[in-house]
Amino acid sequence: MRFVVTGEWSRNRLLQLIVVLYAVYVGLLWFTNLGLYFAKMDLDPNSVVNYYLGNEAQFTSPRSYQGLLEISHYHLFAVGMLLLVLTHLMLFVPLENRWKAWLIAAPFAAALVDEGSGWLVRYGHPGFAWLKVAGFLSLQASLALLIGVSLWAVFTEEQDENYWDE
């Protein structure tokens, strides 16, 4: 928090280096997330239904309760930690608080929709497959936006040219 209050965010090149490297790391995570999703299903809600409810013609079984529980257990922790760190960076960006609040809340909401909609397809109704697609796309878009805004803040803020000479 000291970096936000003192304005050191725009002068601390090492902090900026950490943010850039973290953004690269999360960018790689973003691409692998795409790969994992599209390895199992696509943006057609029927593929989501087939993934969660199984498909006799393709010899696939429905997702089990324990399987969904294990995935949710891991995702709720890992995605929560990812979003905690990534949205925390929004405190540093030179935007109005209302935009920062939106950039913080939207990814958490998208992640909950993405995670919960699989359960809704499996144990609620196949019609929730649209929600799964929307949740996935929203989460991916919000992660990309957070990465972009973080990098924008690093590269557009006034830099102290003499920092490296200290």
C-alpha positions, -999 to 999 in steps of 0.1 A, spaced: 0 0 0 29 23 6 36 24 -31 1 37 -38 1 64 -12 37 77 -18 35 74 -56 65 52 -56 47 29 -81 58 51 -110 94 54 -98 102 19 -86 116 0 -116 120 -32 -96 84 -32 -86 75 -25 -123 97 -55 -133 78 -77 -109 45 -66 -124 57 -71 -160 70 -106 -152 38 -115 -133 17 -103 -163 38 -125 -186 33 -154 -163 -5 -148 -161 -5 -144 -199 9 -179 -202 -17 -192 -178 -44 -174 -199 -32 -193 -230 -31 -227 -212 -65 -220 -199 -78 -216 -235 -60 -248 -244 -75 -268 -216 -110 -255 -222 -109 -262 -260 -94 -297 -254 -126 -307 -236 -153 -286 -253 -159 -255 -274 -181 -225 -275 -211 -246 -287 -233 -252 -257 -239 -288 -269 -202 -296 -264 -205 -283 -228 -236 -305 -223 -217 -335 -237 -187 -328 -215 -207 -326 -182 -235 -350 -190 -216 -375 -211 -223 -387 -246 -231 -424 -254 -222 -419 -290 -188 -407 -281 -184 -432 -252 -179 -404 -226 -193 -406 -190 -209 -378 -171 -187 -359 -148 -189 -374 -113 -198 -355 -81 -163 -363 -67 -146 -352 -99 -164 -319 -99 -158 -314 -62 -120 -320 -67 -118 -296 -96 -138 -270 -77 -117 -274 -46 -85 -267 -65 -100 -239 -87 -116 -220 -58 -83 -217 -41 -60 -213 -71 -82 -189 -91 -90 -170 -59 -53 -164 -52 -46 -155 -88 -74 -129 -87 -63 -116 -54 -29 -108 -67 -40 -96 -101 -68 -74 -89 -46 -60 -62 -25 -45 -90 -55 -23 -98 -48 -3 -67 -17 10 -86 -33 20 -119 -41 57 -125 -79 52 -129 -109 65 -111 -121 43 -82 -153 34 -100 -133 18 -128 -110 1 -104 -140 -13 -85 -154 -27 -117 -120 -42 -127 -118 -59 -93 -154 -72 -90 -159 -84 -126 -132 -111 -126 -144 -125 -93 -180 -127 -106 -168 -142 -139 -148 -169 -121 -177 -178 -99 -200 -181 -129 -174 -201 -148 -169 -225 -119 -205 -228 -108 -221 -232 -142 -205 -266 -147 -223 -278 -116 -255 -263 -129 -252 -281 -162 -245 -314 -145 -270 -312 -117 -294 -285 -128 -304 -283 -164 -285 -286 -197 -297 -251 -205 -271 -237 -182 -245 -246 -208 -248 -211 -223 -239 -198 -188 -207 -219 -188 -197 -205 -222 -205 -169 -210 -186 -175 -178 -155 -188 -196 -155 -160 -221 -161 -134 -193 -133 -148 -172 -108 -149 -201 -118 -114 -212 -114 -100 -176 -80 -117 -171 -68 -102 -204 -81 -68 -194 -64 -70 -160 -31 -80 -177 -34 -52 -202 -43 -25 -177 -14 -36 -154 10 -34 -183 -5 -1 -195 1 14 -160 37 2 -159 46 16 -193 26 49 -193 34 62 -159 61 89 -156 94 72 -150 123 84 -128 151 81 -153 178 82 -126 164 53 -106 189 27 -119 218 50 -110 210 50 -73 
